[in-house]
Amino acid sequence: MIANKKKKVELISSLSRFGALFILVVIGSMISDVFLSGRNISNVITNASVMIILGVGQTIAIITNGPDLSAGSIMTICAVIAAILVKTFGMFFLWAFGLAIILGIALGLLNGFMISKVGIPSFISTYGLQWAVFGFAYLILRGYVLYDFTASFRFLGNGYLFGFIQMPIAVMIIVVISGIAVMKWTTLGRRFYSVGANSESARLSGVDTDKTVIYAFMISGGLAALAGIVLVARINAVQADIGRSYLLPVIATVFMGGTSPTGGQGSIIGTVIGALIIAIVQNGMNLLAVPSEWREAIIGALIIITVLIDILVRKRFTHLQKA
């Protein structure tokens, strides 16, 4: 009975986010004739792809144990390493990408170990690693910007799959489908939810909570690395703080998507919708030429309003179910 009520609350919450997304699309079509053009829609989704890839990993981390505050720095260092291996050492780009992603997974493993085995809270552990990794990235590049990569390197960011699907979108779709499959249809996904909801109860039920937390942060680290590679391949340049601007927006995106800050509740689809909402608003402001000083304030207000509406919808529906 309780499970059915919870599912109904989740359904209503999801429908409210889909409704918000639909309303934004309608408004966008009204403010500009260009908005619904195939090229503009493709640009909106492409721009959201990096945030979504990063957001899938962040969603899993938050559901399980808490936000991964090192995601932006892992994104940066892995992109820097991949760029150096290709640009400076002439390594084949796929080998460079693979090593960078392995590095991201290893840094996620380090996070998970410090949280689960050492007992450092996730906020402190990931925040500390963030500064250490950003510092290492600055040390490697020493203020330089690497740019003008090979066509094969840039293909992941600017190429097309089957001649019509932009590669960032293709990578994002694969990541989203894989994330949904893991969270919905695997034992590991169910363990992520159970550990996040009540770690002690999960442990008493036979779940290896330490290993589950480690896996969650390894996934977050690996996807942060992939997001960094896709971003650098798209913009054809990398510097030591390239991932810094993504951290807070991606956490906000995950919360906008309905993932609970306390863990145990959330979905990949919700994160995708949250990222698309932000991307559409940013695109609309570009089309309207909104002054830059207003944009962050508008995005911030949107995040607060969206999360507030989600909370109110959940509380209202839960109250009606109890009545």
C-alpha positions in Angstrom: 0.0 0.0 0.0 2.8 2.4 1.0 4.8 1.4 -2.1 1.7 2.2 -4.4 1.3 5.6 -2.8 5.0 6.3 -3.3 4.7 5.4 -6.9 1.7 7.6 -7.4 3.6 10.5 -5.8 6.5 9.9 -8.1 4.2 9.8 -11.2 2.5 13.1 -10.3 5.9 14.7 -9.7 7.2 13.4 -13.0 4.1 14.7 -14.8 4.6 18.1 -13.3 8.1 18.3 -14.7 7.0 17.1 -18.1 4.3 19.8 -17.9 6.9 22.5 -17.1 9.0 21.3 -20.0 6.0 21.4 -22.4 5.1 24.9 -21.2 8.6 26.2 -21.9 8.6 24.7 -25.4 5.3 26.5 -26.1 6.6 29.8 -24.8 9.8 29.3 -26.8 7.8 28.8 -30.0 5.9 32.0 -29.3 8.9 34.2 -28.7 10.9 33.2 -31.7 10.1 31.6 -35.1 13.6 30.0 -34.9 13.0 28.1 -31.7 11.3 25.0 -33.2 13.6 24.8 -36.1 15.4 21.5 -36.4 18.8 23.1 -36.2 17.9 25.0 -33.0 16.3 22.0 -31.3 19.4 20.0 -32.1 21.6 22.7 -30.7 19.6 22.8 -27.5 19.9 19.0 -27.0 23.6 19.0 -27.9 24.3 21.8 -25.4 22.4 19.8 -22.7 24.3 16.6 -23.5 27.4 17.3 -21.4 25.2 18.3 -18.5 23.1 15.2 -18.8 26.1 12.8 -19.0 27.6 14.4 -15.9 24.1 14.5 -14.3 23.6 10.7 -14.7 26.6 10.0 -12.6 25.7 12.8 -10.1 22.2 11.3 -9.8 23.5 7.9 -8.8 25.9 9.4 -6.3 23.2 11.6 -4.7 20.7 8.7 -4.5 23.3 6.5 -2.8 25.3 8.7 -0.5 25.4 12.4 -1.4 26.6 14.9 -4.0 29.9 14.3 -5.7 31.5 17.7 -5.4 34.7 16.6 -7.1 32.8 15.9 -10.4 33.8 19.2 -12.0 37.5 18.7 -11.2 37.5 15.0 -12.3 35.9 16.3 -15.5 38.7 18.8 -15.9 41.7 16.6 -15.1 40.6 13.7 -17.3 40.0 16.1 -20.2 43.4 17.6 -19.7 45.1 14.2 -19.5 43.3 13.0 -22.7 44.3 16.3 -24.5 47.9 16.0 -23.5 48.2 12.4 -24.5 46.9 13.2 -27.9 48.4 16.6 -28.5 51.8 16.2 -26.9 52.5 12.5 -27.1 50.7 11.7 -30.3 48.7 8.8 -28.7 45.8 7.3 -30.6 42.7 9.2 -29.5 40.7 6.1 -28.4 43.6 5.0 -26.1 43.8 8.5 -24.7 40.0 8.6 -24.1 40.1 5.1 -22.4 43.0 6.1 -20.1 41.2 9.3 -19.1 38.0 7.5 -18.3 40.0 4.9 -16.3 41.5 7.8 -14.4 38.0 9.2 -13.7 36.9 5.8 -12.4 40.0 5.6 -10.2 39.3 9.0 -8.7 35.7 7.9 -8.0 37.1 4.8 -6.4 39.2 7.0 -4.1 36.2 9.0 -3.2 34.1 5.9 -2.4 37.0 4.4 -0.3 37.4 7.6 1.8 33.6 7.8 2.3 32.8 4.1 3.0 36.0 2.7 4.5 37.6 5.7 6.2 34.3 7.3 7.2 34.8 10.8 5.8 31.5 12.4 5.0 30.9 12.6 1.2 30.7 16.4 1.3 34.1 16.7 2.9 35.8 13.9 0.9 34.7 15.1 -2.5 35.2 18.7 -1.7 38.7 18.1 -0.6 39.5 16.0 -3.7 38.0 18.8 -5.9 40.6 21.3 -4.7 43.5 18.8 -5.0 42.6 17.7 -8.5 42.0 21.3 -9.7 45.4 22.2 -8.3 47.0 19.3 -10.1 45.4 20.4 -13.4 46.7 23.9 -13.0 50.2 22.5 -12.2 50.1 20.4 -15.4 49.0 23.1 -17.8 50.8 26.0 -16.0 48.3 28.5 -17.4 48.4 27.3 -21.0 45.4 26.5 -23.1 45.6 23.4 -25.4 43.6 23.7 -28.6 43.4 22.7 -32.2 43.1 19.0 -31.9 43.0 16.4 -34.6 39.8 15.7 -36.5 39.5 12.2 -35.0 39.7 13.7 -31.5 37.0 16.3 -32.3 34.7 13.7 -33.9 33.3 12.8 -30.4 32.1 16.4 -30.0 31.4 17.5 -33.6 30.9 14.4 -35.6 27.7 12.6 -36.6 26.6 9.1 -36.0 24.9 7.5 -39.1 25.3 10.9 -40.8 22.6 12.7 -38.8 22.9 12.2 -35.0 25.4 14.5 -33.4 27.9 12.5 -31.4 27.3 14.3 -28.1 23.6 13.4 -28.4 24.5 9.8 -29.3 26.8 9.5 -26.4 24.2 11.1 -24.1 21.5 8.7 -25.3 23.8 5.6 -24.6 24.6 6.9 -21.1 21.0 7.7 -20.3 19.7 4.3 -21.5 22.5 2.5 -19.6 21.8 4.5 -16.5 18.1 3.8 -16.6 18.8 0.1 -17.1 21.1 -0.1 -14.2 18.8 1.8 -11.8 15.6 0.0 -12.8 16.5 -3.5 -13.7 19.7 -4.6 -11.8 20.4 -5.6 -8.3 23.1 -2.9 -8.1 20.5 -0.2 -8.9 18.2 -1.5 -6.2 21.1 -1.4 -3.8 21.9 2.2 -4.7 18.3 3.1 -3.7 18.3 1.0 -0.5 21.6 2.3 0.8 20.5 5.9 0.1 17.2 5.4 1.8 18.5 3.7 4.9 22.1 2.5 5.0 21.8 0.6 8.3 18.6 -1.3 7.2 20.3 -2.1 3.9 23.3 -3.5 5.8 21.1 -5.6 8.0 19.4 -7.0 4.9 22.7 -8.3 3.6 23.7 -5.4 1.3 27.5 -4.6 1.2 26.9 -0.9 1.7 30.6 0.0 1.5 31.0 -1.7 -1.9 27.7 -0.1 -3.1 28.9 3.4 -2.2 32.2 2.8 -3.9 30.5 1.6 -7.1 28.3 4.7 -7.1 31.2 7.1 -7.0 33.2 5.1 -9.5 30.3 5.5 -12.0 30.1 9.2 -11.1 33.9 9.6 -11.7 33.8 7.7 -15.0 30.9 9.7 -16.4 32.5 13.0 -15.3 35.6 12.0 -17.3 33.4 11.1 -20.3 31.6 14.5 -20.0 34.9 16.3 -19.9 36.2 14.5 -23.1 33.0 15.3 -25.0 33.1 18.9 -24.0 36.7 19.4 -25.0 36.1 17.6 -28.3 33.2 19.9 -28.9 34.9 23.2 -28.1 38.3 22.1 -29.4 40.2 23.5 -26.4 40.9 22.7 -22.8 42.1 24.7 -19.8 42.7 24.0 -16.1 39.2 25.1 -14.9 37.0 23.9 -17.8 34.8 21.8 -15.5 34.5 24.4 -12.6 31.4 26.0 -14.0 29.5 22.7 -14.3 29.5 21.5 -10.7 26.7 23.6 -9.1 24.5 23.7 -12.2 24.6 19.9 -12.5 23.7 19.4 -8.8 20.8 21.9 -9.3 19.7 20.0 -12.4 19.6 16.7 -10.5 17.5 18.3 -7.7 15.2 19.9 -10.3 14.7 16.4 -11.7 13.3 15.3 -8.4 16.3 13.5 -6.8 16.1 13.9 -3.0 19.1 15.6 -1.4 18.9 13.1 1.4 19.2 10.1 -0.9 17.1 7.0 -1.7 14.9 8.8 -4.2 15.3 10.1 -7.8 15.5 9.1 -11.4 17.7 9.5 -14.5 14.7 10.7 -16.6 14.0 13.4 -14.0 17.6 14.6 -14.4 17.3 14.6 -18.2 14.2 16.8 -17.9 15.9 19.2 -15.5 18.9 19.6 -17.9 16.6 20.2 -20.8 14.6 22.8 -18.9 17.8 24.8 -18.1 19.0 24.4 -21.7 15.7 25.6 -23.2 15.7 28.7 -20.9 19.3 29.5 -21.8 18.5 29.1 -25.5 15.4 31.4 -25.1 17.5 34.0 -23.4 20.0 33.8 -26.3 17.3 34.3 -28.9 15.9 37.3 -26.9 19.3 38.7 -26.4 18.8 38.9 -22.6 21.7 40.9 -21.0 24.2 38.5 -19.4 23.9 40.1 -16.0 20.3 38.9 -15.8 20.8 35.3 -17.0 22.3 33.8 -13.8 19.5 35.4 -11.7 16.8 34.0 -14.0 18.4 30.5 -14.0 18.7 30.6 -10.2 15.1 31.7 -9.8 13.9 29.0 -12.2 15.8 26.3 -10.1 14.2 27.5 -6.9 10.7 27.7 -8.4 11.0 24.3 -10.0 12.2 22.6 -6.8 9.5 24.4 -4.8 6.7 23.3 -7.1 7.9 19.7 -7.0 8.0 19.8 -3.1 4.5 21.4 -3.0 3.1 18.8 -5.5 4.5 15.9 -3.5 3.2 17.3 -0.2 -0.3 18.1 -1.6 -0.7 14.7 -3.2 0.6 12.9 -0.1 -1.9 14.9 2.0 -4.8 13.9 -0.3 -3.8 10.3 -0.1 -3.8 10.3 3.7 -7.2 12.2 3.8 
